[in-house]
Amino acid sequence: MTRKIDTAKLKAAAVHLEWVCQQYPNEDRVQSLLEGMRSWIEDAKAGRIQTPIADRFALPFRWAISSEGLYRDFIEPDVEGAYVDFGIELEGGLSEQEQRILADMEARRAAVLKGNPT
Protein backbone atom coordinates (compact mmCIF):
# COMPACT_ATOMS: atom_id res chain seq x y z
CA MET A 1 0.00 0.00 0.00
CA THR A 2 1.34 3.42 -0.94
CA ARG A 3 1.67 5.79 1.97
CA LYS A 4 0.15 9.24 1.81
CA ILE A 5 0.82 12.40 3.74
CA ASP A 6 -1.82 13.24 6.32
CA THR A 7 -1.35 17.00 6.22
CA ALA A 8 -3.08 17.55 9.58
CA LYS A 9 -0.84 15.03 11.37
CA LEU A 10 2.24 16.35 9.61
CA LYS A 11 1.39 19.92 10.58
CA ALA A 12 0.80 18.89 14.20
CA ALA A 13 4.13 17.05 14.29
CA ALA A 14 5.90 20.08 12.79
CA VAL A 15 4.34 22.46 15.30
CA HIS A 16 5.27 20.11 18.12
CA LEU A 17 8.89 19.73 16.97
CA GLU A 18 9.21 23.49 16.68
CA TRP A 19 7.71 24.01 20.15
CA VAL A 20 9.95 21.37 21.74
CA CYS A 21 13.07 22.92 20.24
CA GLN A 22 11.99 26.35 21.43
CA GLN A 23 12.01 25.04 24.99
CA TYR A 24 15.82 24.89 24.83
CA PRO A 25 16.72 28.45 23.73
CA ASN A 26 20.25 28.30 25.15
CA GLU A 27 21.20 24.88 23.78
CA ASP A 28 23.20 25.29 20.59
CA ARG A 29 22.65 21.67 19.48
CA VAL A 30 18.89 22.00 19.73
CA GLN A 31 18.80 25.43 18.10
CA SER A 32 20.95 24.09 15.27
CA LEU A 33 18.44 21.28 14.77
CA LEU A 34 15.58 23.77 14.72
CA GLU A 35 17.29 25.99 12.18
CA GLY A 36 18.31 23.03 10.03
CA MET A 37 14.73 21.77 10.01
CA ARG A 38 13.15 25.22 9.61
CA SER A 39 12.25 24.86 5.90
CA TRP A 40 10.78 21.38 6.47
CA ILE A 41 8.76 22.65 9.45
CA GLU A 42 7.49 25.72 7.58
CA ASP A 43 6.56 23.67 4.50
CA ALA A 44 4.70 21.15 6.68
CA LYS A 45 2.84 23.87 8.58
CA ALA A 46 1.82 25.52 5.29
CA GLY A 47 0.61 22.24 3.78
CA ARG A 48 3.20 22.32 1.00
CA ILE A 49 4.41 18.75 1.56
CA GLN A 50 2.13 16.41 -0.33
CA THR A 51 4.38 13.44 -1.09
CA PRO A 52 6.11 11.25 1.50
CA ILE A 53 9.88 11.29 1.50
CA ALA A 54 11.27 8.12 -0.05
CA ASP A 55 14.62 8.06 1.73
CA ARG A 56 14.37 8.57 5.48
CA PHE A 57 18.06 9.41 5.64
CA ALA A 58 17.52 12.35 3.28
CA LEU A 59 16.00 14.19 6.23
CA PRO A 60 18.54 16.51 7.89
CA PHE A 61 19.92 15.40 11.26
CA ARG A 62 18.70 11.80 10.83
CA TRP A 63 22.15 10.39 11.58
CA ALA A 64 22.54 12.68 14.59
CA ILE A 65 19.26 11.36 15.97
CA SER A 66 19.51 7.67 15.09
CA SER A 67 23.23 6.99 15.40
CA GLU A 68 24.91 9.74 17.33
CA GLY A 69 22.37 10.27 20.11
CA LEU A 70 23.13 14.00 20.26
CA TYR A 71 19.69 14.87 21.62
CA ARG A 72 19.13 12.07 24.14
CA ASP A 73 19.75 14.41 27.07
CA PHE A 74 16.86 16.66 26.06
CA ILE A 75 13.90 14.65 27.33
CA GLU A 76 11.59 17.11 29.10
CA PRO A 77 10.31 17.84 26.50
CA ASP A 78 11.71 15.11 24.28
CA VAL A 79 13.59 16.52 21.27
CA GLU A 80 14.45 13.11 19.85
CA GLY A 81 10.86 11.89 20.13
CA ALA A 82 9.45 15.01 18.48
CA TYR A 83 11.95 14.68 15.63
CA VAL A 84 11.12 10.99 15.13
CA ASP A 85 7.36 11.71 15.14
CA PHE A 86 7.86 14.42 12.51
CA GLY A 87 10.00 12.06 10.42
CA ILE A 88 7.35 9.34 10.60
CA GLU A 89 4.72 11.74 9.30
CA LEU A 90 7.06 12.90 6.53
CA GLU A 91 7.29 9.26 5.47
CA GLY A 92 3.50 9.00 5.29
CA GLY A 93 2.89 7.67 8.79
CA LEU A 94 3.32 4.20 10.15
CA SER A 95 2.43 1.21 7.98
CA GLU A 96 -0.23 -1.20 9.23
CA GLN A 97 2.50 -3.68 10.09
CA GLU A 98 4.41 -1.07 12.09
CA GLN A 99 1.21 -0.13 13.92
CA ARG A 100 0.59 -3.79 14.83
CA ILE A 101 4.16 -4.19 16.07
CA LEU A 102 3.89 -1.07 18.23
CA ALA A 103 0.53 -2.18 19.62
CA ASP A 104 2.00 -5.58 20.49
CA MET A 105 5.01 -3.99 22.16
CA GLU A 106 2.77 -1.64 24.15
CA ALA A 107 0.56 -4.54 25.27
CA ARG A 108 3.63 -6.47 26.43
CA ARG A 109 4.99 -3.42 28.24
CA ALA A 110 1.66 -2.89 29.99
CA ALA A 111 1.61 -6.56 31.02
CA VAL A 112 5.10 -6.32 32.48
CA LEU A 113 4.15 -3.17 34.41
CA LYS A 114 1.16 -5.05 35.86
CA GLY A 115 3.41 -7.92 36.85
CA ASN A 116 1.99 -10.31 34.24
CA PRO A 117 4.70 -10.71 31.61
CA THR A 118 3.66 -12.90 28.70
Secondary structure, DSSP 8 states (H G I E B T S, - for coil): ------HHHHHHHHHHHHHHHHT-TT-HHHHHHHHHHHHHHHHHHTT---S--S-GGGSTTHHIIIII-TTTT-BTTBHHHHHHHHHHHHTTS--HHHHHHHHHHHHHHHHHHTT---
